[in-house]
């Protein structure tokens, strides 16, 4: 006796193939885990980044405000650089003058003392036409006198005063007749030397 089962048997479900990928071969648990992990940045990472972004934006705003303030200050002080340069230039000038004054004080280049001492030693019959002291401390005296001997006495007396490194010496002398008819003669002279100290008694 032959039995026929007329009930339709259900076929097992088969996953479809999409774009050449068999869906049955996929690891659905792994995909689910990846999907869950993809939401983590939205809850944890992105909010932290937004906080840092806000902090950076606030810092940029502060820097921009400071920059605008500095720009305003620069405009207000536009002439300060020129004034400072002029001030520094004036300071340099004063420093140079200070050095010169120090040198003068150090060398005591005041000729008043030496002129006074020489004038005191000048005989009554001698006069000066010019009295010149150069920067190298050389001295030139031009003048005249009645007696030639008085010129020699003056030079000897002046050299004993202690002022001169190179003693005074007579470099030129000549006799000239004076008066309408040449009734008297004078001695015209040039004396030169070099000063050692303007004040021999200074410490």
TADAQUI-V174658 format. One record per residue. RES is the residue in one small letter. PHI is phi in whole degrees, -180 to 180 (* if undefined). D_CENTER is the distance of its C-alpha to the mean C-alpha in Angstrom with 2 decimals. Layout:
RES;PHI;D_CENTER / RES;PHI;D_CENTER
//
This chain:
x;*;127.37 / x;-108;124.01 / x;-103;121.48 / x;-118;118.90 / x;-90;115.83 / x;-88;115.20 / x;-75;112.07 / x;-76;108.87 / x;-82;106.50 / x;-77;102.83 / x;-84;100.47 / x;-63;97.38 / x;-74;94.10 / x;-119;91.90 / x;-67;88.20 / x;-78;87.33 / x;-105;85.17 / x;-117;82.19 / x;51;80.25 / x;79;81.71 / x;-108;80.71 / x;-79;83.55 / x;-65;82.80 / x;-71;85.04 / x;-86;82.63 / x;-76;79.66 / x;-91;78.54 / x;-69;78.87 / x;-66;77.69 / x;-64;74.49 / x;-64;73.97 / x;-65;74.58 / x;-65;72.02 / x;-62;69.40 / x;-63;70.15 / x;-67;69.66 / x;-66;66.39 / x;-67;65.09 / x;-87;65.10 / x;-62;62.89 / x;-56;59.54 / x;-63;60.73 / x;-97;61.29 / x;-120;58.54 / x;-75;55.74 / x;-60;55.25 / x;-60;54.98 / x;-66;52.22 / x;-63;50.34 / x;-64;50.74 / x;-65;49.26 / x;-63;46.19 / x;-62;45.90 / x;-64;46.02 / x;-64;43.31 / x;-65;41.04 / x;-66;41.81 / x;-65;40.97 / x;-65;37.61 / x;-62;36.89 / x;-62;37.87 / x;-62;35.51 / x;-64;32.57 / x;-64;33.52 / x;-63;33.70 / x;-64;30.26 / x;-63;28.89 / x;-63;30.60 / x;-65;29.21 / x;-64;25.61 / x;-62;26.29 / x;-65;27.63 / x;-64;24.64 / x;-64;22.30 / x;-66;24.60 / x;-65;24.58 / x;-102;20.78 / x;-61;20.43 / x;-90;18.77 / x;-66;16.31 / x;-63;13.55 / x;-65;14.16 / x;-64;14.44 / x;-65;11.17 / x;-63;9.47 / x;-64;11.88 / x;-63;11.26 / x;-64;7.56 / x;-64;9.04 / x;-66;11.84 / x;-62;10.14 / x;-63;8.84 / x;-61;12.46 / x;-64;13.94 / x;-65;12.37 / x;-64;13.88 / x;-64;17.04 / x;-62;17.24 / x;-63;17.23 / x;-63;19.88 / x;-63;21.89 / x;-62;21.87 / x;-64;23.18 / x;-62;25.78 / x;-66;26.89 / x;-66;27.03 / x;-87;29.13 / x;51;30.93 / x;-86;31.17 / x;-85;33.33 / x;-80;36.36 / x;-62;38.61 / x;-67;40.17 / x;-66;41.01 / x;-66;42.41 / x;-65;44.53 / x;-65;45.93 / x;-67;46.76 / x;-63;48.38 / x;-68;50.55 / x;-92;51.75 / x;-78;52.57 / x;-62;56.34 / x;-68;58.07 / x;-98;59.04 / x;-123;55.51 / x;-138;52.84 / x;-106;49.35 / x;-96;48.52 / x;-153;44.82 / x;-139;42.49 / x;-121;39.24 / x;-119;36.44 / x;-85;33.94 / x;-64;30.36 / x;-83;31.80 / x;71;34.05 / x;-81;37.15 / x;-123;39.70 / x;-131;42.33 / x;-119;45.22 / x;-120;47.78 / x;-173;50.91 / x;-151;54.65 / x;-159;57.48 / x;-86;61.24 / x;-109;61.93 / x;-65;60.37 / x;-61;60.94 / x;-65;58.71 / x;-65;55.76 / x;-63;56.30 / x;-64;56.67 / x;-64;53.42 / x;-63;51.45 / x;-64;52.99 / x;-69;52.33 / x;-68;48.65 / x;-68;47.98 / x;-81;49.34 / x;-80;46.70 / x;85;44.13 / x;-90;41.32 / x;-106;41.55 / x;-80;40.43 / x;-107;42.47 / x;-57;45.56 / x;-64;46.50 / x;-142;48.99 / x;-82;51.10 / x;-100;49.95 / x;-154;52.17 / x;-155;55.32 / x;-153;58.08 / x;-98;61.01 / x;-126;61.34 / x;-90;64.31 / x;-120;63.78 / x;94;66.10 / x;-66;68.20 / x;-113;70.66 / x;70;68.45 / x;-74;70.11 / x;-144;67.30 / x;-118;64.60 / x;-129;61.00 / x;-102;58.67 / x;-95;55.34 / x;-136;52.72 / x;-131;49.15 / x;-117;47.66 / x;-131;44.50 / x;-171;42.65 / x;-141;39.29 / x;-79;37.91 / x;-94;37.12 / x;-137;36.33 / x;-78;36.19 / x;-139;37.62 / x;-63;39.78 / x;-95;40.58 / x;-77;37.04 / x;-86;36.16
//
